Amino acid sequence: MSRNYKFHNKSGLYFVSFATVYWLDVFIRQAYFDVLAENINHCRAKKDMELYAYCFMPSHVHLIFRSSVDEPDGLLRNFKNFTAKKMIEAIETNPQESRKEYLL
Protein backbone atom coordinates (compact mmCIF):
# COMPACT_ATOMS: atom_id res chain seq x y z
CA MET A 1 0.00 0.00 0.00
CA SER A 2 1.22 3.49 -0.79
CA ARG A 3 2.52 5.52 2.13
CA ASN A 4 1.65 8.75 0.34
CA TYR A 5 -1.74 10.32 0.51
CA LYS A 6 -3.42 11.00 -2.82
CA PHE A 7 -5.50 14.14 -2.90
CA HIS A 8 -7.44 14.18 -6.16
CA ASN A 9 -9.52 17.25 -5.27
CA LYS A 10 -7.08 19.79 -3.80
CA SER A 11 -9.87 21.92 -2.35
CA GLY A 12 -11.75 18.95 -0.88
CA LEU A 13 -12.40 17.91 2.67
CA TYR A 14 -10.36 14.85 3.71
CA PHE A 15 -10.28 12.26 6.46
CA VAL A 16 -6.76 11.07 7.22
CA SER A 17 -5.41 8.74 9.83
CA PHE A 18 -1.80 8.05 10.72
CA ALA A 19 -0.02 6.14 13.45
CA THR A 20 3.28 6.15 15.27
CA VAL A 21 5.95 3.67 14.25
CA TYR A 22 5.02 0.21 15.57
CA TRP A 23 1.89 1.81 17.03
CA LEU A 24 3.83 2.92 20.13
CA ASP A 25 1.63 4.67 22.68
CA VAL A 26 3.52 7.96 22.59
CA PHE A 27 0.63 10.34 23.21
CA ILE A 28 -0.19 9.01 26.68
CA ARG A 29 2.30 11.47 28.17
CA GLN A 30 0.99 15.03 28.49
CA ALA A 31 4.24 16.57 27.20
CA TYR A 32 4.01 14.64 23.92
CA PHE A 33 0.29 15.20 23.59
CA ASP A 34 1.00 18.94 23.95
CA VAL A 35 3.51 18.83 21.07
CA LEU A 36 0.81 17.36 18.86
CA ALA A 37 -1.84 19.85 19.98
CA GLU A 38 0.49 22.85 19.60
CA ASN A 39 1.37 21.83 16.06
CA ILE A 40 -2.29 21.43 15.13
CA ASN A 41 -2.96 24.92 16.51
CA HIS A 42 0.01 26.31 14.56
CA CYS A 43 -1.22 24.74 11.32
CA ARG A 44 -4.67 26.19 11.87
CA ALA A 45 -3.32 29.68 12.62
CA LYS A 46 -0.43 29.93 10.17
CA LYS A 47 -0.64 27.16 7.57
CA ASP A 48 -4.22 27.58 6.32
CA MET A 49 -5.50 24.33 7.82
CA GLU A 50 -9.25 24.16 8.28
CA LEU A 51 -9.81 21.50 10.91
CA TYR A 52 -13.33 20.11 11.14
CA ALA A 53 -12.76 17.22 13.54
CA TYR A 54 -9.90 15.38 15.15
CA CYS A 55 -9.26 12.51 17.50
CA PHE A 56 -5.93 11.99 19.24
CA MET A 57 -5.45 8.40 20.38
CA PRO A 58 -2.47 6.98 22.34
CA SER A 59 -0.74 5.77 19.17
CA HIS A 60 -2.49 7.45 16.27
CA VAL A 61 -4.35 10.50 15.03
CA HIS A 62 -7.50 11.02 12.97
CA LEU A 63 -8.17 14.33 11.21
CA ILE A 64 -10.91 15.73 9.03
CA PHE A 65 -9.35 18.75 7.42
CA ARG A 66 -9.10 20.92 4.38
CA SER A 67 -6.36 23.19 3.04
CA SER A 68 -7.76 26.64 2.32
CA VAL A 69 -4.95 27.24 -0.20
CA ASP A 70 -5.58 23.94 -2.01
CA GLU A 71 -2.34 22.23 -0.91
CA PRO A 72 -3.44 19.37 1.36
CA ASP A 73 -0.43 17.21 0.48
CA GLY A 74 2.10 19.87 1.47
CA LEU A 75 0.16 20.80 4.58
CA LEU A 76 -0.01 17.21 5.81
CA ARG A 77 3.62 16.52 4.89
CA ASN A 78 4.81 19.58 6.82
CA PHE A 79 2.58 18.78 9.79
CA LYS A 80 3.86 15.22 10.10
CA ASN A 81 7.50 16.18 9.50
CA PHE A 82 7.53 18.99 12.07
CA THR A 83 5.58 16.95 14.62
CA ALA A 84 7.96 14.00 14.32
CA LYS A 85 11.03 16.19 14.83
CA LYS A 86 9.50 17.95 17.83
CA MET A 87 8.34 14.65 19.31
CA ILE A 88 11.82 13.12 19.07
CA GLU A 89 13.31 16.24 20.63
CA ALA A 90 10.76 16.15 23.46
CA ILE A 91 11.49 12.47 24.18
CA GLU A 92 15.27 12.99 24.10
CA THR A 93 15.17 15.96 26.47
CA ASN A 94 12.61 14.58 28.92
CA PRO A 95 14.60 13.56 32.04
CA GLN A 96 11.60 11.71 33.48
CA GLU A 97 11.01 9.50 30.44
CA SER A 98 11.51 5.90 31.58
CA ARG A 99 10.88 4.48 28.09
CA LYS A 100 13.32 6.73 26.22
CA GLU A 101 15.30 3.95 24.52
CA TYR A 102 12.13 2.07 23.63
CA LEU A 103 10.43 5.11 22.12
CA LEU A 104 13.44 6.32 20.18
Order of alpha helices (4+ residues) and beta strands (2+ residues): beta-alpha-beta-beta-alpha-alpha
